[in-house]
């Protein structure tokens, strides 16, 4: 996949998004639509935590996966008309060296149905020091684990899903919070806005270096908070100017309930 990034405005918010896949590959095109819409709605919902009548300025992306679930799960439910389950139990099997497991009980973060396709979704969260040119090794490892292990060792299990859909798509979502640990500065916010494409290109290169066929992102996006002091009142010891997303979707699997 060649990384092509474009600026766009959706619902009055500015985004940088990766290019859309070939529309002839329906499953991948549907997956792209799902991830794009999810990211845009998560960002819009996030603004409620910075502009409200309760004088609260706090954002789910400042924390980890559990807190992000506060905005991600409602958005998935909206997109899927309620067809979503969180923490769905599965059996995991893997012969991959370093990730060996057999009949191991686990959970996937979300199962849902969108535009007549089933989705099983794993979600991660990491931080990125955007003023540097170095990607955190833990971020890279979490992305690798999600795609090389977690989304692969459920292939046998999900083939037996019985819902009547067109196919089942495995999807990885890695939300990344950019930060600068210097005292809060709107100059740093402006720097992030200017560097968004460079940041995404760096992340793309670094997370793809191991097992490129599996770890190369299918989707990338960046969003910055509106440049208004009220959205940054919560920040004292650093600057957190927005949110990034890496997405990976694999071609659909023909499961037992698949429409013929």
N, C-alpha and C positions, 0 to 999 in steps of 0.2 A: 504493500500500500504506500503510495506516495503521499506525503503530508502536504495538504493544501489547506491554508487557513484563510478565512474571510471575516471581515467585520460585518455585523448585521444588527439591526434594531428589531426587537420583538417586544410587543406590549410596553413600549416606551423605555425599555431597558437595553443597554448596549452590551453586545456579546462578541466574542471571537470564537468561531466554530470551525471544525474541520469539514472538509468537503463531503458531499453526499455520495454514497455508493451507487453503483449501476442499478437503475430502477428495474431492470429486467430480472434481477435477482430479488424476487419479492420478499423473501424472508429477511435478507440483510437490509433491504430498504425499510421494511417495517421496524426492524430493530433500531435502525438509525433514527427514524421518526420518534420512536418511543423514548430513546435516550435524550434526544434533543429537547423534546417537549418536557420530559421529566426535569432536566437541568434548568430550563428556563422557568418552570413553575416553582421549583425549589428556591431559586434565587428571588423570585417575586414574593414568595411566602416569607422568606428570610427578612425582607424589609419591614415586616410587621414588628420584628423584634428591635427595630431602631427608630420607628416612627409610630407612636401609639399614645393614647391618653393616660397611660399608667406611669409615664415618666421612667420607663424601663428601656435601657439600651444594652442588649445582650444577644448573642447570636449562637445558634446551635453549632455552627462550623468552628467555633472557638474550642469545642470540646472533642468528643470522639464519636464512634459509630452509634453508640446508644443514644446520645443526645441528637445526632443528626436524624435518627429515626423519627424524631418529633415532627420533622417537615417532610421527610422522604416517604414515609408510609401513607400519610394523607394524600400526597400527590399521586402515588401509585394507585390508590383507591379511586381517586377522581378519574384518572386516565383509563382505568380498567372497569369502571362502573361497578365497583365493589368486589370484583372477582380477584381477591388477593388474600393470601395467608402469610403471616410472618412466622419465622422459626419453624419451617416445615421439616418434619423428621424424614431422614433418608438413610440408606445403607451405603457406605463408601467402600469401593474396592480399587486398589492400585498396586501394580507391580513395579512402578517407577522407582529406580534406585534413590534412596533417601526419603521417599514418601510411601514406603510399603505399608499397605493395610489391606485387610480382608474381612468382609462382613463387619466393618466398624460402624457403629451407630453414630450419626451426627445430625446436623440440621443445615438447611440452606436458609439464607436470610429472608428471601421472599419467593413465593410462587404466585403467578398471576396470569391472566389471559388478556391480551391486547390485540385488537384487530384480528381475531380468530387464530392467533398463535399463542401457545403456552410459553411462558418464560420461567426459568429458574435463575435466581439472581443472588450473587454474592456481593457484599459491599465492604469496602475498607475506607479508612480515613488516615491521612498522614499530614505532615507539615513540610513546607518548603521555604528555605531562607532565600527569598527572591533577589536579594541584593548581591548574592554570591553566584558563582558559575558552577557550583557543586551540588549535585543531587544527593540527598540523604540516603545512605546505604540501606537503612531500614525501610524507607519508602520503596526502593527498588525490590527488596526482598519480599515485602508484603504483596506487591503487584505480582511478582513471580509465583509466590505460593498460591495466590488466588487463581491464576490462570493455568499454571503447570500442574498443580495438585487439585485444589478444591473443585474446579470446574471440569476436571478430567475424570476424577474418581467417582463421579456420580453418573457417568454415561450408561453403565449397565442398568442402574436403578431407574433412571428416567424413561428408558425404553418401555417400561411396563406401565407408565401412566395411562389412564383410560379415558381422560376427557376428550371429547370430540372436537379436536382442533386441527389446523392444517399442518402442524408440526411443533416441535419443542426447541426453543432457542435458549442456549446457556449464555448468560450475560454477567460480566464483571463490571462493577462500578467502583472506581477509586476516587473519592473526593479528597482534594488537597487544599489545605489552608495556607496561603502565602503569608509570610510574616517577616518583619524586620524588628530585631530586639532592641533597637535604639529607642530613645524617648519619642513619643508620638510626633509625627511630622507630616504635614500635608504635602511637603516636597517628596517624601517617600511614596505617598499615594500616587502622585503624578509620575514618579519613576516607574512604579508598577504598571500603570496604564500604558506607558510608552514601551515597556519591555515585555508585554504579554506574549507577543508572538515569539520572541527569543526564548522566553521561559518555556513555552510549550514545545518548541523545537529541541531545547535541551532535554526536557523530560522524555520526549519521544525517542531521542537517540539513546539515552541512558537506560530506559526500561526495556528497550528492544534488543539490547546487546546480547542478552542470554536467551537462547532458543527463539530466534526472531519469528519463526512461523507461528509460535504460540503467544509470545509476549509483546508483539508489535500492536499498539493500540488501534482499534477500529474507529475510535471517536475521541476527539479532544475538544475542550471548551474552556473559556476563561470569562469571568465576569468581575467587574469592579463595582464596589459600592458607589452610589452617587456622591459627587464631590460636594458634600455639605457637612459642616462641622457636627451637626446633630447626630449623624450616623457614626461618628467616631468618639463620642463622649466616653464610652466605656474603656477606651484604650489609654493607659497611663505609661506602662513600661515598654510599649512597643506599638507597632502599626500592623494591622491585619486588614488589608485593603479589599479583599474580595474572596472569590472561590474559584477553584479549578476542578476539572473533572477529566479523568481518563476512563474510557469505556472499551470493553472488549466483548464482541459478540461472535459466536461460532455458528456455522451453518446449521439449519434446523435438523433435528433428529426425527425420524419417522417412528413414533411411539405406538403402543398397542391401540390407542383410541383414535389414531390419526384418520382424518377423513380421506376416503379412497376416491 
